[in-house]
Amino acid sequence: MNANLLKALQYRGFIVRKGEGGIYFSRGNHASELDKLTKVFEELQISFAIEDRLIVPQSEKLTEEQAYKLSWYPARNHEAGGTPLGQYWRSFAKRDHSYKIDTFVLETGVAALCKALSAVGINGISSCDGHGQRAPFIALTGVHNGSWFNVLFEEYIAKEAMLHYTWGMREFHRRDPHFTAEKSEHQSWDLSLVLEDTFKMAELLYARQDELIAVRKKIMKGKAVARMRKGMNHVELQEWMRQRYKEETASTLTV
């Protein structure tokens, strides 16, 4: 049961890992989540015990129906996301992580990626998985967050992940640019494929989490950088970030 429950929780966006005798619920999750999750377990009749931050299953089997309902448990606050506080350059440049997002306000199709973005210091303000009817998106707070993730996506994620849809940063004319997907004329929107794509991207961000945090903080630090970026449009900012990213990761990241 542990493996199936672990995967269902990860698909729903929770930051969890295999622990000794159970599933460890990371402090990277929002403080309110564990209490809410226990109520979901009770609703879905999943037998469990909580020992500190360890979820200990009390049954040998998680049914397919339970796993599905847990993975796709509905969001409580439609299209909600992060916080506008992430618009400030100083916060973006100095924080290890962005503000913790309550998984229960994120829709399953984008939840894991939203949480992974926050874990590497990129702030989102809203999101929607498209409900299988339209394009999914994550709106990132300000041009700096959008530009930085565009660099990470193009220089790292897109080179590593085989994705079903064509993803990219778009709508930089907005205050909060969108990371979204496009489908071909022969495709339809399939939530399970959206989830596969965003989950792959989340796993790649978690795999390099410490390195990506360190690189961002090194590149963005200092008053001179803060002044310089004010005179750049988003294209210039992205190209500067891209060049600095390549310089800093040439010997540390295998792409």
N, C-alpha and C positions, 0 to 999 in steps of 0.2 A: 504493500500500500504506500510505503514511504515515497518510492520513486514516482508513482502516478500522482500522488498528492503534491509532491514537490513541483512537478512539471505543470500541474494545473494552477498552482499558486504563482509560478513564474509567468505563465501565459497571462494571468490576470494582472500582472504588473508588480506583484510584491517582490521585494528584495529578500530572498531566502536562499539558504544553502543547506546541504546535508550536514547534520550535526551528530554528535555522539548520542545515539538512542532516539533520534527524532529529527526535526527540521528546525534549524535556527532562524529566527525572525530578526533580521538585521535592524540595528538602530538607525540605518539609513532610511527606514520607512518613517512616515509621519507618526507622531506620538499617539494619535487617536486610533490608528488602524487595528492594532491587535485586539482591542476590546470589540470593535465592530466585526472583526473577522470571527471571533468566537460566536457571535450571534448568527453569522452566516452559516457556520458549521452546524449550529443547533437547528437552524431552519432547514438545512439540507440533510439533516440526520447523519452527520459525519461524527463518529465517536472519537473523542480526543481528550487530552489533558494538557494543561499549560504548566510548565515548570520553568519559572523565570521567563526567558524568551525562547524556550524550546517547546515546539509543538510536538506532542507525543501521540501518534495515532493509537487508538484503542481497539481497532479492528484490523483484520488481516487484509481486507479487500475494500477498495474504493470502486464503486460501480461506474460503468461508463456514463450513466445518467448523472451521477453525482459529480464526476470529473467535468463533464460538459457544463453543467449548471454553475459550477464553481468558476471555471475558466471564463464563462460568458456572463457572470453575474452583472446585472445592470448597474450603470453609473447612477449615482444619486442626484447629481447636479449636471444636467445635460450640457455638454460642450464646455465644461469648466477646465481650468488649467492651473497655471502658476500664479505669480504675483507681479504687479507692475513695478515693484521695487527693483527688479532686475534690469530696469532701463538705465540705471546709473553705471557709468564706466568704471568708477572706483570699485563698486561691488563686483563687477565682471572681472576686473583685473586682479583682485586680491583674494577673493574667496576660493577655498578649495572646492566647495560644492555650492550649488544654487539652493534656493529655498525648497524644503521638502514639500512634496505634493501628496495629498491624500489620495491613495489609489482609488478610493470609492467615488471620486469625482471624475475619473478618467474612464473612457470607454475601452473595452478590451483590445480592440484593433490597434490602438496607439499607446496603451498604458505602459507597457514595458519600455518602449522607446522614450516616452516622456520622462519616466523615472531615471533611465540611464543618462539622458541629457542633463538632468538635474545633478546626477552623481558626478559628472565631469565638469560641472560649473556652468552649464548653458541653461538659461532661463526661458521657459515657455509661458505664454499668457493664456492661451486657449487651444483647444484641440477637438477633433471630431474624427471618428473612424469611418464616416460616410454611410454607415448602416447598410452597406451593400447596394446603395442606390446612387451614390455620388462619390467624388474624389475625397479621400481622407486628407487631413491636414493637421499640422502643428504650427501655430503662430509663435514665433520666437520674439522675445522682447527687445526691440530696437535693432538697428542695423548692425551693431557690433556683435550681438549674439548670432544673428542670421549669417553674417559674413564669416564668422569663425566656424560655425557648423558647416557652411558651404565648403570651406577649405577641408575640414575633416572628412566630409562626405566624398568629395571628389578625389582627394589625395590618399585616402585610406579605405573607407567603407566600400565605395563603388568598385574598387580594385580587388576587394576580397570577397564580396557577397554576390551570389547569383540571385537576382531579384525578379519577381514575376512582373512587376510594373516598373514604369520609368519614373524614378523619384528625383527630386531636385529642389533647391531653394528658388522660389519665385516671388514675384510681387514685391520687389524692393522699393516700389513707389509708396507702399504702405508704411506707416510708422512701425508696424510689427510684421516683417516679411514672413511668408509662409513656406514651410517645407511640405511639399505635397506630391501626389502621384498623378501620372497620366497613363491612360490605357490606350492600346492600339484599337483600330477599328474592328478587329476580330475578337477583342476581349470584352468581358463584362466585369462589373465590380463584384468580387467574391471576397467576403469578409475573412474567410479562412486563409486566403492568399495574402490579403493585406496583413493579417496577423503574422504569417510566416515571414514576410518581408521585414516588418518592423521588429520582430523578435530577433531575427538575424542581426539587424543593425544594433540593437540593444546589446546583444552578446559581444559584438566587436568592441563597443565602447567600454563595457565592463572589463574586457580582456586587457585593455590598455589604460585603464582608469587612472592609475597613479602617474603614469608617464604623461598622459594627455593633460592632466591637471598641472604637473610641473612645467611642461612646455608652455602652456598658456600663461601661467603666472610669470615665467621668465621673460616671455616675449612682450607682454603687456605692461610690465612694471615700469614705474617712473613717471615723473611729471612731464618730461620731454615727450614721451610717447603719447601721453594724454593730450598734450597741446597739439602735437602733430596730426593726430587722427581727426581733430576738429576741422582741419582744412581739406579733408579728403571726402570725395563722394564714395558710394558703396563699392564701385568698381576698383577705385584706387586703394581703398582700405583692404579689400579682399586680396588684391595682388600683393600688397605689402605683407599681409598676414601669411599668404601662401609661401612667399619667398623665405620669410623668417621660419615658418614651420619646416620647410625643407631643410634649411640650414641646421635647425636644432634637432631634427629627427634623423638626419642622414646616417648617424652611427648608432641610433637607439631603437628605431622602429623598422621592422621588416615589412615592407609593403609589397 
